[in-house]
Protein backbone atom coordinates (compact mmCIF):
# COMPACT_ATOMS: atom_id res chain seq x y z
CA UNK A 1 0.00 0.00 0.00
CA UNK A 2 1.53 3.27 -1.03
CA UNK A 3 0.38 6.15 1.06
CA UNK A 4 1.89 9.44 2.14
CA UNK A 5 0.90 8.88 5.77
CA UNK A 6 2.45 5.43 5.79
CA UNK A 7 5.69 6.73 4.26
CA UNK A 8 5.85 9.46 6.86
CA UNK A 9 5.14 6.95 9.60
CA UNK A 10 7.89 4.63 8.43
CA UNK A 11 10.41 7.46 8.28
CA UNK A 12 9.36 8.77 11.65
CA UNK A 13 9.45 5.38 13.37
CA UNK A 14 12.96 4.76 12.08
CA UNK A 15 13.92 8.05 13.70
CA UNK A 16 12.02 7.32 16.93
CA UNK A 17 13.55 3.87 17.20
CA UNK A 18 17.02 5.36 17.26
CA UNK A 19 20.15 3.32 17.05
CA UNK A 20 20.30 -0.42 16.69
CA UNK A 21 20.76 -2.83 19.56
CA UNK A 22 23.74 -4.28 17.71
CA UNK A 23 26.12 -2.68 20.17
CA UNK A 24 24.40 -4.35 23.05
CA UNK A 25 24.71 -7.77 21.50
CA UNK A 26 28.23 -7.25 20.27
CA UNK A 27 29.63 -7.01 23.78
CA UNK A 28 29.08 -10.49 25.08
CA UNK A 29 27.26 -12.67 22.61
CA UNK A 30 26.98 -15.64 24.91
CA UNK A 31 25.22 -13.62 27.54
CA UNK A 32 22.79 -11.80 25.32
CA UNK A 33 19.77 -12.87 27.27
CA UNK A 34 21.20 -11.62 30.50
CA UNK A 35 20.68 -8.05 29.47
CA UNK A 36 17.63 -7.33 31.53
CA UNK A 37 16.61 -4.16 33.25
CA UNK A 38 19.18 -4.55 35.96
CA UNK A 39 21.96 -5.43 33.57
CA UNK A 40 22.22 -2.45 31.33
CA UNK A 41 25.58 -1.01 30.62
CA UNK A 42 27.14 -4.29 29.52
CA UNK A 43 30.54 -2.79 28.83
CA UNK A 44 30.85 -1.54 32.39
CA UNK A 45 29.54 -4.84 33.64
CA UNK A 46 32.12 -6.76 31.65
CA UNK A 47 34.96 -4.63 33.02
CA UNK A 48 33.55 -4.92 36.51
CA UNK A 49 33.34 -8.69 36.20
CA UNK A 50 36.97 -8.89 35.05
CA UNK A 51 38.02 -6.71 37.94
CA UNK A 52 36.08 -8.80 40.41
CA UNK A 53 37.56 -11.98 38.98
CA UNK A 54 41.07 -10.63 39.31
CA UNK A 55 40.47 -9.82 42.95
CA UNK A 56 38.28 -12.74 43.84
CA UNK A 57 40.12 -15.71 42.39
CA UNK A 58 43.06 -15.53 44.84
CA UNK A 59 40.56 -15.10 47.65
CA UNK A 60 38.62 -18.12 46.49
CA UNK A 61 41.71 -20.24 46.45
CA UNK A 62 42.25 -19.32 50.06
CA UNK A 63 38.67 -20.14 50.86
CA UNK A 64 36.01 -17.55 51.52
CA UNK A 65 32.88 -19.51 52.15
CA UNK A 66 32.38 -20.74 48.61
CA UNK A 67 32.31 -24.45 47.97
CA UNK A 68 35.79 -25.20 46.62
CA UNK A 69 35.23 -28.60 45.06
CA UNK A 70 32.68 -29.81 42.59
CA UNK A 71 32.47 -33.10 44.43
CA UNK A 72 30.42 -31.36 47.07
CA UNK A 73 27.90 -30.43 44.41
CA UNK A 74 27.21 -33.99 43.39
CA UNK A 75 24.24 -34.64 45.66
CA UNK A 76 21.19 -34.91 43.41
CA UNK A 77 19.07 -31.81 43.35
CA UNK A 78 15.31 -32.00 43.74
CA UNK A 79 14.82 -31.35 40.02
CA UNK A 80 11.21 -31.24 38.92
CA UNK A 81 9.16 -32.44 36.00
CA UNK A 82 7.40 -29.31 34.80
CA UNK A 83 9.65 -27.12 36.86
CA UNK A 84 13.35 -26.85 37.31
CA UNK A 85 13.74 -26.76 41.08
CA UNK A 86 12.67 -27.79 43.63
CA UNK A 87 10.01 -30.28 42.65
CA UNK A 88 8.21 -29.87 45.96
CA UNK A 89 8.45 -26.08 45.96
CA UNK A 90 10.20 -23.79 48.40
CA UNK A 91 8.49 -21.64 51.00
CA UNK A 92 9.74 -18.12 50.46
CA UNK A 93 9.74 -15.09 48.22
CA UNK A 94 11.59 -14.78 44.89
CA UNK A 95 14.78 -13.56 46.58
CA UNK A 96 14.75 -16.37 49.10
CA UNK A 97 14.26 -19.17 46.61
CA UNK A 98 17.00 -17.69 44.41
CA UNK A 99 19.42 -17.54 47.34
CA UNK A 100 18.54 -21.07 48.37
CA UNK A 101 19.13 -22.34 44.85
CA UNK A 102 22.51 -20.61 44.78
CA UNK A 103 23.47 -22.22 48.06
CA UNK A 104 22.14 -25.69 47.30
CA UNK A 105 23.01 -26.08 43.65
CA UNK A 106 26.11 -23.93 43.31
CA UNK A 107 27.60 -23.77 46.77
CA UNK A 108 27.41 -19.98 46.64
CA UNK A 109 26.96 -18.72 50.16
CA UNK A 110 27.44 -14.98 50.08
CA UNK A 111 25.06 -13.89 47.39
CA UNK A 112 23.02 -10.81 46.72
CA UNK A 113 19.70 -11.24 45.02
CA UNK A 114 17.78 -8.62 43.09
CA UNK A 115 14.23 -9.32 42.00
CA UNK A 116 12.21 -7.42 39.44
CA UNK A 117 10.21 -5.10 41.63
CA UNK A 118 7.74 -4.35 38.86
CA UNK A 119 6.68 -7.98 38.58
CA UNK A 120 3.39 -8.86 40.25
CA UNK A 121 4.05 -11.05 43.32
CA UNK A 122 1.48 -13.58 42.18
CA UNK A 123 3.18 -14.13 38.83
CA UNK A 124 6.54 -15.04 37.36
CA UNK A 125 9.45 -13.01 38.77
CA UNK A 126 12.98 -12.78 37.45
CA UNK A 127 15.66 -12.61 40.09
CA UNK A 128 19.32 -11.87 39.48
CA UNK A 129 21.79 -13.69 41.73
CA UNK A 130 24.99 -11.76 42.22
CA UNK A 131 28.05 -13.53 43.51
CA UNK A 132 31.63 -12.38 43.67
CA UNK A 133 33.73 -13.92 40.95
CA UNK A 134 30.81 -15.09 38.84
CA UNK A 135 28.53 -13.75 36.20
CA UNK A 136 25.16 -12.65 37.50
CA UNK A 137 22.78 -15.58 37.23
CA UNK A 138 19.10 -15.00 36.44
CA UNK A 139 16.41 -17.33 37.66
CA UNK A 140 12.69 -17.19 36.96
CA UNK A 141 10.36 -18.29 39.75
CA UNK A 142 6.60 -18.66 39.91
CA UNK A 143 4.23 -19.13 42.84
CA UNK A 144 2.56 -22.52 43.23
CA UNK A 145 0.32 -21.78 46.20
CA UNK A 146 0.64 -22.06 49.96
CA UNK A 147 3.50 -19.58 49.98
CA UNK A 148 5.69 -21.79 47.84
CA UNK A 149 7.58 -20.96 44.69
CA UNK A 150 9.50 -22.98 42.13
CA UNK A 151 12.12 -22.07 39.56
CA UNK A 152 10.99 -22.64 35.99
CA UNK A 153 14.14 -21.34 34.33
CA UNK A 154 17.73 -21.02 35.43
CA UNK A 155 20.14 -18.88 33.45
CA UNK A 156 19.74 -17.67 29.94
CA UNK A 157 21.44 -20.31 27.86
CA UNK A 158 19.39 -22.65 25.75
CA UNK A 159 19.27 -26.19 27.08
CA UNK A 160 17.90 -28.80 24.72
CA UNK A 161 16.96 -32.36 25.46
CA UNK A 162 15.47 -35.12 23.43
CA UNK A 163 16.01 -38.17 21.34
CA UNK A 164 17.61 -38.16 17.95
CA UNK A 165 15.65 -40.01 15.34
CA UNK A 166 18.10 -42.82 14.75
CA UNK A 167 19.61 -43.17 18.18
CA UNK A 168 18.56 -44.92 21.31
CA UNK A 169 19.06 -42.70 24.29
CA UNK A 170 18.58 -39.12 25.22
CA UNK A 171 20.80 -36.29 24.09
CA UNK A 172 21.24 -33.20 26.19
CA UNK A 173 22.53 -30.11 24.41
CA UNK A 174 24.95 -28.31 26.71
CA UNK A 175 25.33 -24.59 26.11
CA UNK A 176 28.88 -23.31 26.08
CA UNK A 177 30.19 -21.40 29.08
CA UNK A 178 33.58 -19.66 28.81
CA UNK A 179 36.01 -20.90 31.43
CA UNK A 180 34.11 -24.06 32.28
CA UNK A 181 36.18 -27.25 32.22
CA UNK A 182 33.51 -29.62 33.48
CA UNK A 183 29.85 -29.67 34.35
CA UNK A 184 27.44 -31.55 36.55
CA UNK A 185 24.07 -32.43 35.11
CA UNK A 186 21.14 -33.13 37.42
CA UNK A 187 18.49 -34.79 35.28
CA UNK A 188 15.00 -35.88 36.22
CA UNK A 189 14.02 -39.07 34.35
CA UNK A 190 10.59 -40.56 33.96
CA UNK A 191 11.06 -44.29 34.23
CA UNK A 192 11.84 -45.08 36.89
CA UNK A 193 11.12 -41.67 38.30
CA UNK A 194 14.49 -40.48 39.60
CA UNK A 195 17.14 -37.77 39.49
CA UNK A 196 20.51 -38.80 38.11
CA UNK A 197 23.74 -36.87 38.43
CA UNK A 198 26.02 -36.98 35.42
CA UNK A 199 29.48 -35.40 35.41
CA UNK A 200 30.88 -34.39 32.03
CA UNK A 201 34.33 -33.23 31.11
CA UNK A 202 35.84 -30.69 28.76
CA UNK A 203 35.44 -32.84 25.65
CA UNK A 204 31.72 -33.21 26.23
CA UNK A 205 31.44 -29.49 26.78
CA UNK A 206 33.30 -28.79 23.56
CA UNK A 207 30.95 -31.07 21.64
CA UNK A 208 28.03 -29.22 23.12
CA UNK A 209 26.14 -32.42 23.86
CA UNK A 210 26.10 -35.51 25.97
CA UNK A 211 24.23 -38.77 25.55
CA UNK A 212 22.74 -39.87 28.81
CA UNK A 213 22.15 -43.45 27.72
CA UNK A 214 18.50 -44.00 28.42
CA UNK A 215 15.36 -43.65 26.41
CA UNK A 216 13.42 -42.52 29.45
CA UNK A 217 11.81 -39.12 29.01
CA UNK A 218 13.47 -36.15 30.66
CA UNK A 219 11.66 -33.75 32.97
CA UNK A 220 13.87 -31.01 34.37
CA UNK A 221 17.59 -30.43 34.00
CA UNK A 222 20.03 -28.33 35.97
CA UNK A 223 23.54 -27.96 34.56
CA UNK A 224 26.20 -26.61 36.92
CA UNK A 225 29.41 -25.45 35.26
CA UNK A 226 32.71 -25.80 37.10
CA UNK A 227 36.09 -24.17 36.62
CA UNK A 228 39.44 -25.90 36.96
CA UNK A 229 39.21 -25.68 40.76
CA UNK A 230 35.84 -27.39 40.84
CA UNK A 231 34.14 -24.13 41.75
CA UNK A 232 30.70 -23.46 40.34
CA UNK A 233 30.89 -20.76 37.69
CA UNK A 234 27.25 -20.60 36.76
CA UNK A 235 24.26 -22.80 36.00
CA UNK A 236 21.52 -23.22 33.49
CA UNK A 237 18.31 -25.16 33.69
CA UNK A 238 15.09 -25.91 31.88
CA UNK A 239 12.17 -28.27 32.12
CA UNK A 240 10.62 -30.43 29.44
CA UNK A 241 7.85 -32.47 31.11
CA UNK A 242 5.32 -33.65 31.72
CA UNK A 243 5.93 -37.31 31.25
CA UNK A 244 3.32 -39.96 31.73
CA UNK A 245 5.18 -42.15 34.15
CA UNK A 246 5.23 -39.60 36.92
CA UNK A 247 1.64 -38.53 36.61
CA UNK A 248 0.01 -40.92 39.04
CA UNK A 249 2.76 -40.86 41.63
CA UNK A 250 3.97 -37.31 41.80
CA UNK A 251 1.55 -34.96 40.17
CA UNK A 252 -1.51 -35.43 42.32
CA UNK A 253 0.24 -35.10 45.65
CA UNK A 254 0.08 -31.34 45.82
CA UNK A 255 -3.18 -29.47 45.61
CA UNK A 256 -2.17 -26.32 43.79
CA UNK A 257 0.99 -26.31 41.78
CA UNK A 258 2.17 -25.74 38.27
CA UNK A 259 0.07 -28.06 36.18
CA UNK A 260 -0.53 -30.17 39.24
CA UNK A 261 -4.13 -30.63 40.06
CA UNK A 262 -6.03 -31.50 43.14
CA UNK A 263 -7.37 -34.96 42.49
CA UNK A 264 -10.44 -34.25 44.60
CA UNK A 265 -11.52 -31.43 42.32
CA UNK A 266 -10.94 -33.15 39.00
CA UNK A 267 -12.73 -35.86 37.08
CA UNK A 268 -12.32 -37.71 33.82
CA UNK A 269 -14.36 -36.32 30.94
CA UNK A 270 -17.49 -38.35 30.41
CA UNK A 271 -18.91 -39.43 27.08
CA UNK A 272 -21.11 -36.35 27.12
CA UNK A 273 -18.31 -33.88 27.72
CA UNK A 274 -16.44 -34.57 24.51
CA UNK A 275 -19.40 -33.97 22.16
CA UNK A 276 -20.14 -30.81 24.12
CA UNK A 277 -16.69 -29.46 23.42
CA UNK A 278 -16.79 -30.72 19.84
CA UNK A 279 -19.99 -28.75 19.29
CA UNK A 280 -18.40 -25.51 20.49
CA UNK A 281 -15.27 -26.03 18.41
CA UNK A 282 -17.40 -26.83 15.37
CA UNK A 283 -19.48 -23.70 15.85
CA UNK A 284 -16.33 -21.60 16.19
CA UNK A 285 -15.10 -22.84 12.83
CA UNK A 286 -18.44 -22.91 11.02
CA UNK A 287 -20.89 -20.57 12.70
CA UNK A 288 -24.35 -21.29 11.36
CA UNK A 289 -27.87 -21.92 12.62
CA UNK A 290 -27.23 -25.64 12.33
CA UNK A 291 -23.99 -25.73 14.33
CA UNK A 292 -25.45 -23.27 16.83
CA UNK A 293 -28.39 -25.57 17.46
CA UNK A 294 -25.98 -28.12 18.93
CA UNK A 295 -24.88 -25.77 21.72
CA UNK A 296 -26.81 -26.39 24.95
CA UNK A 297 -26.78 -22.77 26.08
CA UNK A 298 -28.76 -21.43 29.00
CA UNK A 299 -31.17 -18.53 28.56
CA UNK A 300 -28.53 -16.19 29.93
CA UNK A 301 -24.85 -16.92 29.51
CA UNK A 302 -22.03 -15.19 31.37
CA UNK A 303 -18.83 -14.44 29.47
CA UNK A 304 -15.58 -13.95 31.33
CA UNK A 305 -11.82 -13.67 31.29
CA UNK A 306 -9.89 -15.86 33.72
CA UNK A 307 -11.64 -15.83 37.09
CA UNK A 308 -13.73 -12.72 36.29
CA UNK A 309 -17.16 -12.59 34.66
CA UNK A 310 -17.27 -9.56 32.38
CA UNK A 311 -20.83 -9.58 31.09
CA UNK A 312 -23.95 -11.66 30.55
CA UNK A 313 -25.71 -12.11 27.25
CA UNK A 314 -28.86 -13.76 26.03
CA UNK A 315 -28.00 -17.30 25.01
CA UNK A 316 -29.82 -17.01 21.68
CA UNK A 317 -27.81 -13.93 20.77
CA UNK A 318 -24.64 -16.00 20.74
CA UNK A 319 -25.56 -17.33 17.33
CA UNK A 320 -23.88 -14.13 16.14
CA UNK A 321 -20.12 -14.56 16.69
CA UNK A 322 -19.85 -10.83 17.39
CA UNK A 323 -21.92 -11.39 20.53
CA UNK A 324 -19.10 -13.49 21.94
CA UNK A 325 -16.75 -10.51 22.00
CA UNK A 326 -15.48 -9.46 25.41
CA UNK A 327 -14.50 -5.86 24.94
CA UNK A 328 -11.74 -5.43 27.49
CA UNK A 329 -8.69 -3.35 26.59
CA UNK A 330 -6.10 -5.64 28.12
CA UNK A 331 -5.99 -9.05 29.72
CA UNK A 332 -2.90 -11.06 30.71
CA UNK A 333 -0.83 -8.50 28.77
CA UNK A 334 -2.78 -9.11 25.58
CA UNK A 335 -4.81 -6.39 23.94
CA UNK A 336 -8.56 -6.86 23.58
CA UNK A 337 -11.24 -7.35 22.50
CA UNK A 338 -11.29 -11.08 23.15
CA UNK A 339 -13.52 -13.90 22.01
CA UNK A 340 -13.52 -17.52 23.13
CA UNK A 341 -14.45 -18.38 19.55
CA UNK A 342 -11.15 -16.94 18.30
CA UNK A 343 -9.31 -19.37 20.57
CA UNK A 344 -11.45 -22.40 19.77
CA UNK A 345 -11.13 -21.73 16.06
CA UNK A 346 -7.37 -22.25 16.21
CA UNK A 347 -7.58 -25.74 17.68
CA UNK A 348 -7.00 -28.64 15.32
CA UNK A 349 -6.73 -31.02 18.25
CA UNK A 350 -7.52 -30.47 21.87
CA UNK A 351 -7.51 -31.85 25.38
CA UNK A 352 -10.67 -31.87 27.46
CA UNK A 353 -10.49 -31.71 31.23
CA UNK A 354 -13.24 -31.60 33.83
CA UNK A 355 -12.91 -29.68 37.06
CA UNK A 356 -9.81 -27.79 38.12
CA UNK A 357 -7.34 -27.77 35.27
CA UNK A 358 -3.69 -27.10 34.81
CA UNK A 359 -2.20 -23.86 33.58
CA UNK A 360 1.01 -23.50 31.64
CA UNK A 361 3.68 -22.69 34.25
CA UNK A 362 1.16 -21.26 36.65
CA UNK A 363 -1.19 -22.37 39.39
CA UNK A 364 -4.77 -23.41 38.62
CA UNK A 365 -7.22 -20.55 38.62
CA UNK A 366 -10.42 -20.68 40.68
CA UNK A 367 -13.78 -20.52 38.90
CA UNK A 368 -15.54 -17.15 38.82
CA UNK A 369 -17.67 -16.27 41.84
CA UNK A 370 -20.94 -18.19 41.97
CA UNK A 371 -19.79 -20.98 39.69
CA UNK A 372 -18.14 -23.22 42.28
CA UNK A 373 -20.96 -25.75 42.05
CA UNK A 374 -20.99 -25.89 38.26
CA UNK A 375 -19.32 -28.58 36.23
CA UNK A 376 -16.27 -27.03 34.60
CA UNK A 377 -15.36 -28.50 31.23
CA UNK A 378 -12.22 -27.00 29.75
CA UNK A 379 -10.62 -27.31 26.35
CA UNK A 380 -6.93 -26.65 25.76
CA UNK A 381 -4.19 -27.43 23.25
CA UNK A 382 -2.90 -30.96 23.85
CA UNK A 383 0.50 -31.57 25.44
CA UNK A 384 3.32 -31.18 22.96
CA UNK A 385 1.28 -29.18 20.49
CA UNK A 386 2.55 -25.77 21.55
CA UNK A 387 6.09 -24.49 21.64
CA UNK A 388 5.71 -22.07 24.49
CA UNK A 389 3.40 -21.01 27.28
CA UNK A 390 2.81 -17.91 25.17
CA UNK A 391 0.65 -20.12 22.97
CA UNK A 392 -1.25 -21.69 25.83
CA UNK A 393 -4.98 -21.02 26.19
CA UNK A 394 -8.09 -22.49 27.71
CA UNK A 395 -11.81 -22.08 27.18
CA UNK A 396 -13.90 -23.20 30.14
CA UNK A 397 -17.56 -24.14 29.85
CA UNK A 398 -19.53 -24.04 33.11
CA UNK A 399 -22.43 -26.46 33.01
CA UNK A 400 -25.30 -25.98 35.48
CA UNK A 401 -27.63 -28.53 37.08
CA UNK A 402 -29.87 -28.41 34.04
CA UNK A 403 -27.05 -29.56 31.81
CA UNK A 404 -26.92 -26.22 30.04
CA UNK A 405 -23.84 -24.06 29.67
CA UNK A 406 -24.37 -21.04 31.89
CA UNK A 407 -20.95 -19.42 31.65
CA UNK A 408 -18.02 -19.41 29.25
CA UNK A 409 -14.60 -18.08 30.21
CA UNK A 410 -11.26 -17.99 28.46
CA UNK A 411 -7.75 -17.63 29.78
CA UNK A 412 -4.29 -17.01 28.40
CA UNK A 413 -0.84 -17.31 29.87
CA UNK A 414 0.81 -14.16 31.08
CA UNK A 415 4.56 -14.16 30.69
CA UNK B 1 5.11 -39.62 25.51
CA UNK B 2 8.46 -41.38 25.65
CA UNK B 3 10.50 -38.50 24.36
CA UNK B 4 11.25 -35.33 26.18
CA UNK B 5 10.86 -32.50 23.78
CA UNK B 6 11.10 -28.79 23.74
CA UNK B 7 8.42 -28.49 21.13
CA UNK B 8 7.93 -29.08 17.45
CA UNK B 9 5.94 -31.74 15.72
CA UNK B 10 8.87 -33.97 14.87
CA UNK B 11 9.99 -34.58 18.36
CA UNK B 12 13.29 -32.90 18.94
CA UNK B 13 12.74 -29.32 18.15
CA UNK B 14 15.82 -27.26 17.50
CA UNK B 15 18.05 -30.20 18.25
CA UNK B 16 19.57 -30.46 14.80
CA UNK B 17 20.68 -26.89 14.94
CA UNK B 18 22.02 -27.35 18.42
CA UNK B 19 23.92 -30.47 17.53
CA UNK B 20 25.12 -29.85 14.00
CA UNK B 21 25.90 -26.16 14.14
CA UNK B 22 28.80 -24.91 16.16
CA UNK B 23 28.15 -22.16 18.68
CA UNK B 24 29.77 -19.74 16.26
CA UNK B 25 27.37 -20.83 13.53
CA UNK B 26 24.42 -20.27 15.82
CA UNK B 27 25.77 -16.86 16.76
CA UNK B 28 26.05 -15.94 13.10
CA UNK B 29 22.59 -17.27 12.39
CA UNK B 30 21.18 -15.17 15.18
CA UNK B 31 23.17 -12.12 14.10
CA UNK B 32 21.73 -12.46 10.60
CA UNK B 33 18.25 -12.68 12.04
CA UNK B 34 18.81 -9.55 14.10
CA UNK B 35 20.22 -7.72 11.12
CA UNK B 36 17.25 -8.65 8.96
CA UNK B 37 14.47 -8.14 11.48
CA UNK B 38 15.54 -5.82 14.22
CA UNK B 39 14.48 -2.64 12.45
CA UNK B 40 11.03 -4.06 11.70
CA UNK B 41 10.53 -5.24 15.23
CA UNK B 42 11.81 -1.97 16.65
CA UNK B 43 9.50 0.09 14.44
CA UNK B 44 6.54 -2.06 15.37
CA UNK B 45 7.14 -1.93 19.11
CA UNK B 46 8.06 1.75 19.08
CA UNK B 47 4.95 2.43 17.07
CA UNK B 48 2.83 0.51 19.55
CA UNK B 49 4.34 1.62 22.83
CA UNK B 50 6.26 4.79 22.14
CA UNK B 51 9.93 5.41 21.74
CA UNK B 52 11.33 4.56 25.17
CA UNK B 53 9.17 1.58 25.98
CA UNK B 54 9.33 0.23 22.45
CA UNK B 55 13.10 0.26 22.47
CA UNK B 56 13.29 -1.52 25.80
CA UNK B 57 10.69 -4.04 24.66
CA UNK B 58 12.69 -4.68 21.48
CA UNK B 59 15.79 -5.42 23.50
CA UNK B 60 13.85 -7.78 25.73
CA UNK B 61 12.21 -9.48 22.77
CA UNK B 62 15.56 -10.03 21.05
CA UNK B 63 17.06 -11.30 24.28
CA UNK B 64 14.13 -13.69 24.49
CA UNK B 65 14.78 -14.73 20.90
CA UNK B 66 18.33 -15.62 21.79
CA UNK B 67 17.27 -17.54 24.88
CA UNK B 68 14.80 -19.52 22.80
CA UNK B 69 16.65 -19.45 19.52
CA UNK B 70 16.07 -23.10 18.74
CA UNK B 71 12.37 -22.41 18.63
CA UNK B 72 12.27 -18.88 17.30
CA UNK B 73 14.62 -19.66 14.43
CA UNK B 74 12.11 -21.96 12.80
CA UNK B 75 9.05 -19.78 13.19
CA UNK B 76 7.33 -18.55 10.06
CA UNK B 77 6.12 -15.42 11.78
CA UNK B 78 9.04 -14.74 14.09
CA UNK B 79 8.61 -10.97 14.01
CA UNK B 80 4.96 -11.29 14.94
CA UNK B 81 5.83 -13.68 17.73
CA UNK B 82 8.56 -11.43 19.06
CA UNK B 83 6.20 -8.47 18.86
CA UNK B 84 3.97 -10.43 21.19
CA UNK B 85 6.87 -11.16 23.49
CA UNK B 86 7.83 -7.49 23.44
CA UNK B 87 4.25 -6.54 24.11
CA UNK B 88 4.19 -8.70 27.20
CA UNK B 89 7.59 -7.56 28.41
CA UNK B 90 6.63 -3.93 27.83
CA UNK B 91 4.38 -4.07 30.86
CA UNK B 92 7.43 -3.59 33.03
CA UNK B 93 8.21 -0.30 31.34
CA UNK B 94 4.79 1.15 30.70
CA UNK B 95 4.37 4.84 31.29
CA UNK B 96 1.17 6.68 32.00
CA UNK B 97 1.46 8.39 28.67
CA UNK B 98 2.95 6.98 25.50
CA UNK B 99 5.91 9.09 24.50
CA UNK B 100 7.01 9.90 20.97
CA UNK B 101 9.83 12.34 20.28
CA UNK B 102 9.12 15.57 18.50
CA UNK B 103 9.95 15.76 14.81
CA UNK B 104 13.15 17.71 14.13
CA UNK B 105 12.30 19.54 10.89
CA UNK B 106 15.90 19.67 9.75
CA UNK B 107 16.29 15.88 9.98
CA UNK B 108 12.83 14.85 8.87
CA UNK B 109 11.66 17.48 6.41
CA UNK B 110 9.07 15.15 4.90
CA UNK B 111 7.39 14.27 8.18
CA UNK B 112 4.49 16.32 9.46
CA UNK B 113 5.38 17.68 12.93
CA UNK B 114 1.88 16.77 14.07
CA UNK B 115 2.56 13.07 13.58
CA UNK B 116 3.79 12.29 17.14
CA UNK B 117 0.67 13.82 18.68
CA UNK B 118 -1.53 12.04 16.16
CA UNK B 119 0.10 8.74 17.08
CA UNK B 120 -0.44 9.41 20.76
CA UNK B 121 -4.12 9.98 20.10
CA UNK B 122 -4.57 6.48 18.64
CA UNK B 123 -5.42 3.54 20.87
CA UNK B 124 -2.72 0.98 21.49
CA UNK B 125 -4.50 -1.49 19.23
CA UNK B 126 -4.90 1.04 16.45
CA UNK B 127 -1.21 1.97 16.56
CA UNK B 128 -0.16 -1.68 16.62
CA UNK B 129 -2.45 -2.66 13.77
CA UNK B 130 -1.46 0.29 11.57
CA UNK B 131 2.25 -0.27 12.07
CA UNK B 132 2.23 -4.04 11.66
CA UNK B 133 -0.16 -4.09 8.73
CA UNK B 134 0.79 -1.01 6.74
CA UNK B 135 4.32 -0.10 7.77
CA UNK B 136 5.76 -3.57 8.27
CA UNK B 137 3.40 -5.08 5.71
CA UNK B 138 2.74 -8.24 7.65
CA UNK B 139 -0.16 -10.33 6.39
CA UNK B 140 -3.47 -9.80 8.12
CA UNK B 141 -3.27 -13.31 9.53
CA UNK B 142 0.20 -12.63 10.93
CA UNK B 143 -0.96 -9.41 12.56
CA UNK B 144 -3.93 -11.23 14.05
CA UNK B 145 -1.55 -13.81 15.50
CA UNK B 146 0.74 -11.15 16.86
CA UNK B 147 -2.02 -9.18 18.51
CA UNK B 148 -4.04 -12.18 19.61
CA UNK B 149 -7.22 -10.94 17.97
CA UNK B 150 -9.32 -11.90 14.99
CA UNK B 151 -8.51 -10.78 11.46
CA UNK B 152 -11.70 -8.76 11.48
CA UNK B 153 -10.46 -6.88 14.55
CA UNK B 154 -7.14 -6.23 12.86
CA UNK B 155 -8.87 -4.71 9.86
CA UNK B 156 -11.14 -2.62 12.04
CA UNK B 157 -8.33 -1.22 14.19
CA UNK B 158 -6.01 -0.61 11.25
CA UNK B 159 -8.60 1.17 9.16
CA UNK B 160 -9.80 3.34 12.03
CA UNK B 161 -6.26 4.14 13.07
CA UNK B 162 -5.20 5.09 9.59
CA UNK B 163 -8.30 7.22 9.12
CA UNK B 164 -7.57 9.10 12.34
CA UNK B 165 -3.98 9.68 11.30
CA UNK B 166 -5.11 11.02 7.94
CA UNK B 167 -7.59 13.35 9.57
CA UNK B 168 -5.02 14.61 12.06
CA UNK B 169 -2.49 15.32 9.34
CA UNK B 170 -5.02 16.70 6.91
CA UNK B 171 -4.24 14.04 4.31
CA UNK B 172 -7.10 13.43 1.95
CA UNK B 173 -5.57 11.65 -1.02
CA UNK B 174 -5.98 7.95 -0.54
CA UNK B 175 -4.53 5.47 -2.96
Interface residues (C-beta under 8 A of the other chain):
Chain A: X1 X2 X3 X4 X5 X6 X7 X8 X9 X10 X11 X12 X13 X14 X15 X16 X17 X18 X20 X21 X22 X24 X25 X29 X30 X32 X33 X34 X35 X36 X37 X116 X118 X119 X156 X157 X158 X160 X161 X162 X163 X164 X165 X170 X171 X173 X176 X208 X209 X215 X217 X218 X219 X238 X240 X241 X242 X243 X244 X329 X333 X334 X335 X336 X337 X338 X339 X342 X383 X384 X386 X387 X388 X390 X412 X414 X415
Chain B: X1 X2 X3 X4 X5 X6 X7 X8 X11 X12 X13 X14 X15 X18 X19 X22 X23 X27 X30 X31 X34 X35 X38 X39 X42 X43 X46 X47 X51 X54 X55 X56 X58 X59 X60 X62 X63 X64 X66 X67 X68 X69 X70 X71 X81 X84 X85 X87 X88 X89 X91 X92 X100 X101 X103 X107 X108 X110 X111 X112 X115 X116 X119 X123 X124 X125 X128 X130 X131 X134 X135 X137 X147 X148 X149 X150 X153 X162 X165 X166 X169 X171 X173 X174 X175
